[in-house]
Amino acid sequence: MFQNIEIEFKNMLTKEEYELLLIKFTTVESKLITQENHYFDTKDFALKNEQSALRIRQKGQQFEMTLKQPANIGLLETTQNLTEAEATLSIQEGKLPSGAIKEIISKMDIVFSKLSYFGSLKTNRAEMNYKGGILVLDHSLYLNKEDYELEYEVENEQLGQKIFEELLNQYNIPHRKTENKIQRFYNQKNLLKNSAF
């Protein structure tokens, strides 16, 4: 188990903006990595109501479970590594493994056994070092939808924001309200559920 504070800036991109930045910052297509996020919550969204989120991420044959919680600056991420068997059991049967994350969620007065699998979001990701931070270009596919996003992960919030603003201005990319992936996933899930009636 390990914890860290995540400070990142996000902006949605059009397909054209994404492809332009991909060419500018990474010319080798093989640099793209694919990862899949599997999301969990209770049926009444107990974690979401606490502005928190739980996911299992698969990258190749590696699996990790991460709980994201609000912090004074950015988000507090608690991550524990999982075996493939633990991840499979969680995704297929909703049986999440014990450990530090279970203890934290239980302290939030959320019944851990009531967490269930909500679905997955697959991302093709390009990552590169950029001016002291990590620049990320994401193409995500989920629930019959796809979107494009720019992220900039930093340690210094003020400096990171300045660099991010300069980058958007340099490529004439407008500021767009950008929710995180799990919020976009839930919004789309609700949209599909409502349109089914």
C-alpha positions as CSV (number, residue, x, y, z in Angstrom):
1,M,0.0,0.0,0.0
2,F,1.2,3.5,-0.8
3,Q,-0.3,7.0,-0.7
4,N,0.4,10.1,-2.6
5,I,-1.2,13.5,-3.3
6,E,-2.3,13.9,-7.0
7,I,-2.2,17.4,-8.4
8,E,-3.2,17.6,-12.0
9,F,-4.8,19.9,-14.5
10,K,-7.2,18.6,-17.1
11,N,-8.8,19.9,-20.3
12,M,-11.0,18.1,-22.8
13,L,-9.8,18.1,-26.4
14,T,-11.4,17.7,-29.8
15,K,-10.1,14.8,-31.8
16,E,-8.2,17.3,-34.0
17,E,-6.5,18.9,-31.0
18,Y,-5.6,15.5,-29.6
19,E,-4.1,14.3,-32.9
20,L,-2.1,17.6,-33.2
21,L,-0.6,17.3,-29.7
22,L,0.1,13.6,-30.2
23,I,2.2,14.5,-33.3
24,K,3.9,17.4,-31.5
25,F,4.8,15.5,-28.3
26,T,5.1,11.8,-29.3
27,T,5.9,10.7,-32.8
28,V,6.2,7.0,-32.1
29,E,2.8,5.3,-32.1
30,S,4.2,2.4,-30.0
31,K,4.6,4.9,-27.1
32,L,0.8,4.6,-26.5
33,I,-0.1,2.3,-23.7
34,T,-3.5,0.9,-23.0
35,Q,-5.0,0.7,-19.5
36,E,-8.5,-0.2,-18.3
37,N,-10.2,1.3,-15.2
38,H,-12.9,-0.8,-13.5
39,Y,-15.1,1.3,-11.2
40,F,-16.9,0.3,-8.0
41,D,-19.4,2.0,-5.7
42,T,-22.5,1.1,-3.7
43,K,-25.9,1.2,-5.4
44,D,-26.7,4.5,-3.8
45,F,-23.3,6.0,-4.7
46,A,-21.9,6.2,-1.1
47,L,-18.3,6.9,-2.4
48,K,-19.4,9.4,-5.0
49,N,-21.4,11.2,-2.3
50,E,-18.1,11.5,-0.3
51,Q,-16.4,12.9,-3.4
52,S,-14.4,9.7,-3.5
53,A,-13.8,7.0,-6.1
54,L,-12.6,3.4,-6.2
55,R,-11.1,1.8,-9.2
56,I,-9.1,-1.2,-10.2
57,R,-6.7,-0.4,-13.0
58,Q,-5.2,-3.0,-15.4
59,K,-2.0,-2.2,-17.3
60,G,-0.8,-5.2,-19.2
61,Q,-0.7,-8.0,-16.6
62,Q,-0.4,-5.6,-13.6
63,F,-3.4,-4.7,-11.4
64,E,-3.8,-2.1,-8.7
65,M,-6.7,-0.9,-6.7
66,T,-6.9,2.9,-5.9
67,L,-9.1,4.9,-3.7
68,K,-9.2,8.6,-4.4
69,Q,-10.3,11.0,-1.7
70,P,-10.5,14.8,-1.5
71,A,-7.4,16.6,0.0
72,N,-6.6,20.2,0.8
73,I,-4.8,20.4,-2.5
74,G,-5.5,17.8,-5.2
75,L,-6.6,14.3,-4.3
76,L,-5.2,11.7,-1.8
77,E,-4.6,8.4,-3.6
78,T,-4.3,5.2,-1.7
79,T,-3.1,2.3,-3.9
80,Q,-2.6,-1.4,-3.2
81,N,-1.3,-3.9,-5.7
82,L,-3.5,-6.9,-6.6
83,T,-2.9,-10.3,-8.1
84,E,-4.7,-11.1,-11.3
85,A,-6.9,-13.6,-9.3
86,E,-7.9,-10.8,-6.8
87,A,-8.8,-8.4,-9.7
88,T,-10.8,-11.1,-11.5
89,L,-12.8,-12.0,-8.4
90,S,-13.5,-8.3,-7.8
91,I,-14.6,-7.6,-11.4
92,Q,-16.6,-10.8,-12.1
93,E,-18.1,-11.4,-8.6
94,G,-17.8,-8.0,-6.9
95,K,-15.7,-9.5,-4.1
96,L,-13.1,-6.9,-3.3
97,P,-9.9,-7.9,-1.4
98,S,-9.1,-6.9,2.2
99,G,-6.3,-4.5,3.0
100,A,-5.6,-0.8,3.7
101,I,-8.4,0.4,1.3
102,K,-11.0,-1.7,3.0
103,E,-10.0,-0.2,6.4
104,I,-10.2,3.4,5.1
105,I,-13.6,2.8,3.4
106,S,-15.0,1.2,6.6
107,K,-13.9,4.3,8.6
108,M,-16.0,6.3,6.2
109,D,-19.0,4.4,7.5
110,I,-19.5,2.7,4.1
111,V,-20.1,-1.1,4.2
112,F,-17.2,-2.5,2.1
113,S,-19.2,-5.6,1.1
114,K,-21.9,-3.4,-0.5
115,L,-19.5,-2.1,-3.1
116,S,-20.3,-3.5,-6.5
117,Y,-18.9,-3.4,-10.0
118,F,-20.2,-0.5,-12.2
119,G,-18.3,-1.0,-15.5
120,S,-15.0,-0.1,-17.2
121,L,-13.3,2.6,-19.2
122,K,-10.4,1.8,-21.5
123,T,-7.8,4.5,-22.2
124,N,-5.1,4.7,-24.8
125,R,-2.5,6.9,-23.1
126,A,0.7,8.7,-24.2
127,E,2.8,10.1,-21.3
128,M,5.9,12.3,-21.5
129,N,8.0,14.5,-19.2
130,Y,7.2,18.2,-19.7
131,K,8.7,21.2,-17.9
132,G,9.0,19.4,-14.5
133,G,5.7,17.5,-14.7
134,I,4.1,14.7,-16.7
135,L,2.0,15.5,-19.7
136,V,-0.6,13.0,-20.5
137,L,-2.7,12.6,-23.7
138,D,-5.7,10.2,-23.2
139,H,-8.2,8.7,-25.7
140,S,-10.9,7.0,-23.7
141,L,-13.6,4.6,-24.7
142,Y,-16.6,3.7,-22.5
143,L,-20.3,2.9,-22.8
144,N,-20.5,3.6,-26.6
145,K,-18.7,6.9,-26.2
146,E,-15.2,8.1,-26.8
147,D,-13.4,11.3,-25.7
148,Y,-10.0,13.0,-25.7
149,E,-8.3,14.7,-22.8
150,L,-5.1,16.5,-21.8
151,E,-3.7,16.1,-18.3
152,Y,-0.7,17.7,-16.6
153,E,0.5,16.1,-13.4
154,V,2.7,18.3,-11.1
155,E,4.0,18.6,-7.6
156,N,3.7,22.5,-7.4
157,E,0.1,23.6,-8.0
158,Q,0.8,27.3,-8.9
159,L,3.8,26.6,-11.2
160,G,1.9,23.7,-12.8
161,Q,-1.2,25.9,-13.5
162,K,1.0,28.6,-15.2
163,I,2.7,26.0,-17.5
164,F,-0.6,24.3,-18.3
165,E,-2.2,27.7,-19.2
166,E,0.7,28.6,-21.4
167,L,0.5,25.2,-23.2
168,L,-3.2,25.7,-24.0
169,N,-2.6,29.2,-25.2
170,Q,0.3,28.1,-27.4
171,Y,-1.9,25.6,-29.3
172,N,-5.1,27.8,-29.2
173,I,-7.0,25.3,-27.1
174,P,-9.9,26.8,-25.2
175,H,-10.5,26.1,-21.6
176,R,-13.2,23.5,-21.2
177,K,-14.9,22.3,-18.0
178,T,-13.4,18.9,-17.5
179,E,-14.8,16.3,-15.1
180,N,-12.6,13.4,-14.1
181,K,-13.0,10.0,-15.9
182,I,-15.2,8.4,-13.3
183,Q,-17.6,11.4,-13.4
184,R,-17.8,11.2,-17.2
185,F,-18.4,7.5,-16.9
186,Y,-21.2,7.9,-14.4
187,N,-22.8,10.7,-16.5
188,Q,-22.8,8.5,-19.6
189,K,-24.2,5.6,-17.6
190,N,-27.1,7.7,-16.3
191,L,-27.7,9.1,-19.8
192,L,-28.0,5.6,-21.2
193,K,-30.2,4.4,-18.3
194,N,-32.6,7.4,-18.7
195,S,-32.8,7.0,-22.5
196,A,-33.8,3.4,-22.2
197,F,-37.2,4.4,-20.9
